[in-house]
Amino acid sequence: MKILATQTIGLLQKIAADEEWALEDGARLLAQAVVGDGRIWLYGAGELDAVVTAALLGKDRLPKAARIESREVGDWNETDRALVFARFSNDNEAIRLVEQLQGHGVDTVAVSALVKDEPGLAELAAVHIDSKLSRPLVPTEDGRRIAMPTVTAASFIYYGLVVLLDDILQEYA
């Protein structure tokens, strides 16, 4: 548990330090939909749908947000923004979704661990925030690694965006 706690805290500190500008850019991009006539469309690949659920139902809900459903593709327009969570930047489903969104003029903030040889989302999205979580955090005695807290890292980034977005929206109030 001590190793897990230490490694997780280190991961979150690295995200806060290295992704500060990307977080600010992401919050500004999302604010455009909130202060304008747009919506913020949310998508979480696999287990990262938990962050989308928190954004829609949690105490710190994202304003003007909706879960991306395939039937809503026709509802997307250039006043909208999207927030897409994937485990890795080369997630094919997330890449296809961002390409679809771009086809409708929707700028995207993508959150994923950067895969250096296959950046995908990092190249496509208007803003990419690197979750820095490329492998499990805890080494085992038999040489394996376990404990890959993708939801924790993505949630930390989400709440960072919420805090920064709130600051931006306070300027408009």
Beta strands, then each sheet from edge to edge (+ up, - down):
strand 1: 40-44
strand 2: 65-67
strand 3: 81-88
strand 4: 107-113
strand 5: 127-130
strand 6: 138-139
strand 7: 145-146
sheet 1: 2+ 1+ 3+ 4+ 5+
sheet 2: 6+ 7-
end
